[in-house]
Amino acid sequence: MVTREERIEGGVLGLLVGDALGVPYEFHAPEWIPARDALEFEPPAGFSRAHPDVPPGTWSDDGAHALCLLDSLLCQGRLDVEDLGRRLVNWREWGYLAVDGAVFDVGIQTDRALSRVRAGVPAASAGPAGPQDNGNGALMRVLPLALWHRGSDAELAADAMLQSRVTHGHARSRVCCALYCLWARRAWEGSARPWEEALSALRALYPEGTESRTELDGSILPTGAEDTPGQGTGYVVDCLRSARDCVCAHGSYEDVVRSAVRLGHDTDTTAAVAGGIAGVIHGVRGIPARWLRALRGRELVEPLLRKLVLHAARG
């Protein structure tokens, strides 16, 4: 039996471990990714690592942004996008909540948005919002919101969309974040079919004719898309589908994140997004102990985890 406390810890650490596992393999086509059983924090000898100066077991911008959101929620007691924007700027400029204070991977769209926040643009308006502005930078960080939130599904979905606006303002990215949070909530509640229940809940919240429903049915999951396999790219829709595929097709945390990395391309983010959900489902005890021991930066995440668990216990 996995307790809700273990699911919370598993979600946060599952995201960070998945991120760290994917870092060395980023930008590689799937045919260049090592065999499944060879995927570890330290790649096989001779493999051309994406970030050769980054020590194994280090999370990237994905993990740092998720911790920025978590720290903001815990400190403010609500979703405060101005506070979140400032924390993300501090990450960009000073390495806030990055392992060793080192920033080594910054998305182009996120960089543009944070430059606007730094220049005084309101955080809720900073994220580029064109159809081409649909990278996975808001999706990769949003899991802590689902683990912290105690409001209704409608409130959770609205907050998931709002936090996206800081860096990714288009409705497609916002809806992907909302669906992911509902998925995580159903997993935290112990549902046997969390993806399907989350999808039904989102459709109930946004009836046909609304912008969000149009994005969901037209671009995110159009007719037949449930059978379209994810490709592990940085496009927010593909990232969400890739995570869905990995979680729904595999029975253990280890298999989920390794399958995510095996997709190639944006390996750290795919494994972080999939690993967060798998961590919620299987709990912290489902994450291999060798990866938990080798995860760097534990001094940054442990105080936040303790606060998050206490927050959850208070209901």
N, C-alpha and C positions, 0 to 999 in steps of 0.2 A: 504494500500500500504506500503510495507516494503522498506525503502530506503537502498541504498548500505552502507551508514554509519552504519545503524542499523544492517545490515547483518555482517559487520566486527566486531562490538562490540558483537553481538550475537554469532559469531563463537568463539572468544577468551573466552568469559565468559561461553559460552555453554560447551566448553571443560573442563574448570576448575570446573564448577558446576557438570557436569557429573562425573568427576574424584572424587570430594569430596563425591558425593552421593554413589559411589561404594566402597569407602575405607573401611567402616566397614564390608562389606559383602564379601570381597575378600577371596578366597580359599575355599568357601563353595560350596558344590554341589547344584544344582538347587532345589532339594527337601527340602533343609534346608533354603532356602531364604524365608523371610516373604512374605505374600500376597502383591500384587501390591500396594494397597492403603495404606499399612503400611510402605512402603519404604520412609524413610526420612533421613536427615543427622544423626539424633539421632535414632538408631534402637529401635524396641519395647523392653520393659522390658524383661529381661531374655535371650535375644539373645546374643550369644557368639561372640563378635566383633573381627575382625581380628587383629586390632591394638588398644587394649584397652586404651593405654596411649595417643592416638592422639585425640585431641578435635574435636567434630563434625564440619563439614564445612571446613576441611583442605584438600587441594589438595596434591597429592603424587608426586612421581618422574615424572609421566606423565605430570602434569601441570608445574612443575619446568623445565623440559627439553624443553617444548614448549616455555616457556618464555625465556629460554636461547637462543633458536634459534631466537625468535623475537627480543630480545635485540641485538644480534649479527647483524642481518640484518639491524636494524635501525641505529646502530653505524657505521657499515662498509659501508653501502650503496650497498652491494652486498652479495652474499653468499660466505663467507670466512670460509672454513671448519677448518682451523687451529685455527681461532678465536673461532669458535663453539666448537672445541675440548677443548680448554683452559677453556671456560666457563663451560662446562660439568664437567671437572675436578674440577673446583672451587665449583661447586654444590656438588660433591662427598666429597670433603675434608672440605669445609667450609659452606655448606648449602646455597650457592648463589641461590637466587630466590626461596628458599624453605620457606614455612610458618614457622615463628619462627626460621629460620635457621636450622631446624631439618630435617635430612635425615633418613627416616624410612623404605624405601622400595627400594631395588636396585636389578635389574635383574642380573642374573649370567653372561650372555653374555656381557651386558653393563659394568659390573664391570671389566671384563677381558679387554675389549677394552679400557676403560679409564685408566687402569693400564699401557697399552701399550703407550697411549698418554703421560702419565706422565713420562714414561721412555724415551721419545724422538722419538717414532715411528711417522712418518707423519700421520696426522689425517685421510687423505683419504685412508690410508692403515691399519688403526688400527682395524677396525671391522672384527671379524672372518667371514670367507666366505665359510665355508663348507655347504653342504646340510642340516646338522642338526642345523646350526646356523641361524635359521629363526624365532626368537621370534619377538614380536611386538614392540620392543623398539624404532625403528626408525619411524615406522608408527604413534606411539602415539604422537610424537612431531611435525610432519611435517605441520600441518594445517597453522600456521602463514606464512609459505613460500607462500602458495597459496593466502593468503589475502594481502600479501605485494607485490607479483611479478607483474610486468607489461610487461613482455616479452611475446613472442609467446608461444603457447602450447608446441612446441618442446623445447624451452628454459626452461619453467617451469618443464616439465617432466625430462629434463636432470639434473636440479638443485635438484629436488626431489630425484633422484637416487644418486646424489653426496653426499647430506647430510646424506643419509642412510649409506654410507661407513664408517662414523666415528665410528659407533657401530655395524652395520649389513651390511656386505659386499657382501652377496650372491645376485645374480641377482633376486631371488624371492622376497626378501624384497625390493629391489630397485624398482622393477616393481609395487609392491603393493603401495609404496609411490607415485609413479608417477600417478597411476590410482586414488588414493585418492585425490591428488592435482587437477587433472583435474575435478573430481567430485565436489570438493569444488568450483572450479572456475565457473563451470556451475551453481551451486547453487547460488553463489554470483551474477551471471549475471541474475538470475531470471528464469532460464529454468524450464519448466514444467516437464521435464524428465532428470534431471541432471545425474543420474547414466548411463542411456542408452547412452546419448550423450558423456559422458566422455569415456565410453568403445569404442564407435565408433571412437572417436578422437585418443585414444591410438593405436587402430588397424591400423589407417591410418598412424600414425607416425612410427610404427614398422611393416613392412611387414613380411609375412611368410618367415621363414628361418633365421631371426635375433634371437639372444639370448633372447631378451626381449619378442618377440612374442612367442617363444617356451615356455618360462616360463608362459606367460599368458594363452596360449591355452592348455599347458600340465599339469600345476600344480595349477594355480590360478583359472581359470575358464574353465576347460576341458568340453567337451560336456556333457550336463546334469547337470553340477554343479550349474547352475543358480537356480535349484530347490533343491539343497542340503542345508538344514538349518544350520546356524551357531550354534556352541556349546559354545561360550563364552570363549574359551581357549586362551592361550598365543601364540599360533602358528599364525604367521602373516597372513596367508591366511584365517584361521578361524576367526580371529579378524576382518578382512576386510569384510568377508561375513556376520558375525554377525551384524556388524554396518549397512551394506546394508539392511539386513532383518528388523532391528529395524526401520530404517528411512523410508523404503519403505512401511512398513505395518501399520504405525501409523501416526495420523494426528496432533499431538501436540508435542512440545518439551518434556513436562512432560511424556507423554506416551512413547516416544522414549527412554529416559534414564531409566525409570523404567523397560521397557521391556528388556533393555540391562542388567541391574542388575539382573533381574529375570532369566537370562541364567546361573547365577552362575559362579564359577571358577574365571577368571580374570576380576572381576566385575568393578574395577576402570578404567582399560584401555578400555574395551568394551564400557563403558558408556562415557568415554572421547572422543573416536574416533567417536562414534555415536552422542554424544551430540554436538561435534564441527560442524558437518554437519547440524544437526537439528537447531542449533543456527544460522547458516548462512541462512537457509531456512526461519525460522520464525522471525529472528531478535531478538534483545535484549528484546523487549517488550513481546516476546513469552515465555521467561523464567520466571517461577513463582517468584514473588517479594519476597516471604518468603525465597527462596533459595538465591537470590541475596543479601538480607540483611544479611543472616547468613554465607555467604561465607567469610572465613577468608583470610587475606593477601591482601585485596583490595589495601592497600597502595603500594604494589609491582607492581600490574598490572595496576592501573589507569594511571600512567605516561606513560607507554608503549602503552596503548590503545590510549591515546591522540596523541602520536607521530604517531602511525599507521594510525589513521583517517586523520591526517594532510597530511601524505604521500600519502594516497589514493586520497585526495581532489586535490592534486597537479598533479595527473595523471601520 
